């Protein structure tokens, strides 16, 4: 019989195996080294009530969504992320950004969907003659909200 700790470890997935898709945009994305910025925060309004000096009401208000940053190595012949960013300057082309966490069998175990996603910042590394770094690019993507789906059990 497996120990409780090993049974729990079977349900934990490592963060290195993931897939990124831009639903509604026909681009080949390639492989990403990192996806960062998964965050959502509820702002709190503090409301002091007259005559109540022992506490302050703390009420939930708006939800702030963090931007998602996609980072990958630059493939010199492929520029889909930069093209999408440049199109946004003229007219925003929002899509659903879907990020899937995969298990060792390459099956999705958790899927994040970010609605109305569009790029707001593109960056690359500095070029230096003495550097041995791989050239990378990052695309920061804004969105209007996220949904999270756990797949399977």
Secondary structure, 3 states (H helix, E strand, C coil): CCCHHHHHHHCCCCCCCEEEEEECCCCCCCCCCEEECCCEEEEEEEECCCCCCCCCEEEEEEEEECCEEEEEECCCCCCHHHHHHHHHHHCCCCEEEEEEEECCCCCEEEEEEEEEEEEEEEEECCCCCCCCCCCEEEEEEECCEEEEEECCC
